[in-house]
Amino acid sequence: MFKTMTRPASLVHGLLIACLAIAALLPATARAEGPRERLSLDAGWLFHRGEVPPPPVKGHGASYHQAKAGGVVGAGGAEFDDSDWRRLDLPHDWAIENAFDRQENASQGYRARGIGWYRRYLQLPESDRSRHIELQFDGIATHSTVWVNGIVVNRNWSGYNGRAIDITPYLRYGDEVNSIAVRVDADAQEGWWYEGAGIYRHVWLVKRDPLHIATDGLYANPVQRDDRWTLPVEVQVDNTGEAARAAVVSLEVTGPDGAVVARKETRVSVAALDSATARLTLDIRQPELWSPRSPRLYRVRAVLRQPGAGPLREIDATELHTGFRTLRFDAERGFFLNGEALKLQGVCIHQDHAGVGVAVPTAIWEFRLRRLQEMGVNAVRFAHNAVAPEVMDLADRLGLLVMDENRNFSASPDAMAQLTWLVRRDRNRPSVILWSLFNEEPLQGTWQGREMARRMAAEIKRLDPSRPVTAGMHDGLFADRNASEVLDVVGVNYQVHAYDRYHREHPGRRCSVPRTPPPT
């Protein structure tokens, strides 16, 4: 059961029919995996363009109250009057709605950005009280703060990373109404291109058992040794309940034709408010290989079951697609996929599209990628940031090789969290052949740049040792201390004059260079 509302209880009567109509549409957009529910929260938001200054806080009582959980005043609060706000559905880019203005930033398409607010209401049945509930945003441009029932639950400093927010402690159930508020600061810029403004990717509400498989907690990346293929699998199980619990983790792998090719299971015990990881390795005999010519995908499904006196009861499940392929970069001979030399015919593309800004429908993405393939493209660098998950799904399915690029070059906790999220989300994908730390950073040829890159590369290797790490360097290659020293594959942008010298001075180091430099 799921209800969506647009105002507190005082105005429910006037909007009840419309709200219930939207709620009736939600099952069609939900993807149920056993008892897990994944519900779309794209519909029924209220939007205000511009800042909403909070009322002044004066006096001891008001100062005391606003400092307490749930006591926020203004548009983040549960009781804020948003009756005159515009109603809309997500994804939404408000910048593309604005007229061109020659006084605005050329890099942002001569369109104003600024500040915006979103609010939404929902009700949860009493039966959800015992469940783990996450609010998931796939992307908000650019900086954002999220409140649930007047409590700050998340702050994020990038427009390109998703986030899964555990909102279980803040929710109300039954007849009580929950409020979600999001303040978006789109004046903040991360790039030198059009970035849009607003909640421009999908939003989800995910309900699970307190003992559940963590978001992005299923990791299955095939390995070949000699002629033998194995599939090492890790399943992170979280327990947000009040007592330790045990469960059985079952895995099933199906091939491109839908036939089961492997099964295995193990047991896991998780303390309250803790995590544990189940590790299994499955043998896969003569798998069909993934390649641009034949993007054959395998499905890995993990099921969590509760042991007991009777049959095992399924309490959570999730799945992903992976592919069997080998990749290798050779300093003398280039790139090899499945043991065969392959020329990368690549393009570098941003996520925005004419007419829709950054809120790009999946159909447009598929049209764009298929047209690129018709032109001979077999590789894509999504510059200079993570793209929406549905776009990465397309790359896997269509057989495009991907350089997966990080947005913010820094070893700070915030930037490292963004990098960790990117790798955990995409490390199962056969399309991904390179992790890129940065593109043309001024500190690339310095000791600071080397140290930041070293720490970032180490984090990637901790999460995914199977793929090389690269970065796009347009200077600093010959500095005494520079970022290229810690890269697996050195990206050399534009510097045609440096190719031979760099290869001569570093004969064993692998490089990636563009086929032709850009026009001067």
HUZI-V30236 format. One record per residue. RES is the residue in one small letter. SS is DSSP state (A for helix, B for strand, O for the rest). Layout:
# HUZI-V30236
RES|SS  RES|SS
This chain:
# HUZI-V30236
m|O  f|B  k|B  t|B  m|B  t|O  r|O  p|O  a|A  s|A  l|A  v|A  h|A  g|A  l|A  l|A  i|A  a|A  c|A  l|A  a|A  i|A  a|A  a|A  l|A  l|A  p|A  a|A  t|A  a|O  r|O  a|O  e|B  g|O  p|O  r|B  e|B  r|B  l|B  s|B  l|O  d|O  a|O  g|O  w|B  l|B  f|B  h|B  r|B  g|O  e|O  v|O  p|O  p|O  p|O  p|O  v|O  k|O  g|O  h|A  g|A  a|A  s|A  y|A  h|A  q|A  a|O  k|O  a|O  g|O  g|O  v|O  v|O  g|O  a|O  g|O  g|O  a|O  e|O  f|O  d|O  d|O  s|O  d|O  w|O  r|B  r|B  l|B  d|O  l|O  p|O  h|O  d|O  w|O  a|A  i|A  e|A  n|O  a|O  f|O  d|O  r|O  q|O  e|O  n|O  a|A  s|A  q|A  g|O  y|O  r|O  a|O  r|O  g|O  i|B  g|B  w|B  y|B  r|B  r|B  y|B  l|B  q|B  l|B  p|O  e|A  s|A  d|A  r|A  s|A  r|O  h|B  i|B  e|B  l|B  q|B  f|B  d|O  g|O  i|O  a|B  t|O  h|B  s|B  t|B  v|B  w|B  v|B  n|O  g|O  i|B  v|B  v|B  n|B  r|B  n|B  w|O  s|O  g|O  y|O  n|O  g|O  r|B  a|B  i|B  d|B  i|O  t|A  p|A  y|A  l|O  r|O  y|O  g|O  d|O  e|O  v|O  n|B  s|B  i|B  a|B  v|B  r|B  v|B  d|B  a|O  d|O  a|O  q|O  e|O  g|O  w|O  w|O  y|O  e|O  g|O  a|O  g|B  i|O  y|O  r|O  h|O  v|B  w|B  l|B  v|B  k|B  r|B  d|O  p|O  l|B  h|B  i|B  a|B  t|B  d|B  g|B  l|B  y|B  a|B  n|B  p|B  v|B  q|B  r|B  d|O  d|O  r|B  w|B  t|B  l|B  p|B  v|B  e|B  v|B  q|B  v|B  d|B  n|B  t|O  g|O  e|O  a|O  a|O  r|B  a|B  a|B  v|B  v|B  s|B  l|B  e|B  v|B  t|B  g|O  p|O  d|O  g|O  a|O  v|B  v|B  a|B  r|B  k|B  e|B  t|B  r|B  v|B  s|B  v|B  a|O  a|O  l|O  d|B  s|B  a|B  t|B  a|B  r|B  l|B  t|B  l|B  d|B  i|B  r|O  q|O  p|O  e|O  l|B  w|B  s|O  p|O  r|O  s|O  p|B  r|O  l|O  y|B  r|B  v|B  r|B  a|B  v|B  l|B  r|B  q|B  p|O  g|O  a|O  g|O  p|O  l|O  r|B  e|B  i|B  d|B  a|B  t|B  e|B  l|B  h|B  t|B  g|O  f|B  r|O  t|O  l|B  r|B  f|B  d|B  a|O  e|O  r|O  g|B  f|B  f|B  l|B  n|O  g|O  e|B  a|B  l|O  k|O  l|O  q|O  g|B  v|B  c|B  i|B  h|O  q|O  d|O  h|B  a|O  g|O  v|O  g|B  v|O  a|O  v|O  p|O  t|A  a|A  i|A  w|A  e|A  f|A  r|A  l|A  r|A  r|A  l|A  q|A  e|A  m|O  g|O  v|O  n|O  a|B  v|B  r|B  f|B  a|O  h|O  n|O  a|O  v|O  a|O  p|A  e|A  v|A  m|A  d|A  l|A  a|A  d|A  r|A  l|A  g|O  l|O  l|B  v|B  m|B  d|B  e|B  n|O  r|O  n|O  f|O  s|O  a|O  s|O  p|A  d|A  a|A  m|A  a|A  q|A  l|A  t|A  w|A  l|A  v|A  r|A  r|A  d|A  r|O  n|O  r|O  p|O  s|O  v|B  i|B  l|B  w|B  s|B  l|B  f|B  n|B  e|O  e|O  p|A  l|A  q|A  g|A  t|O  w|A  q|A  g|A  r|A  e|A  m|A  a|A  r|A  r|A  m|A  a|A  a|A  e|A  i|A  k|A  r|A  l|A  d|O  p|O  s|O  r|O  p|B  v|B  t|B  a|B  g|B  m|B  h|O  d|O  g|O  l|O  f|O  a|O  d|O  r|O  n|O  a|A  s|A  e|A  v|A  l|O  d|O  v|B  v|B  g|B  v|B  n|O  y|O  q|O  v|A  h|A  a|A  y|A  d|A  r|A  y|A  h|A  r|A  e|A  h|O  p|O  g|O  r|O  r|B  c|B  s|B  v|B  p|O  r|O  t|O  p|O  p|O  p|O  t|O
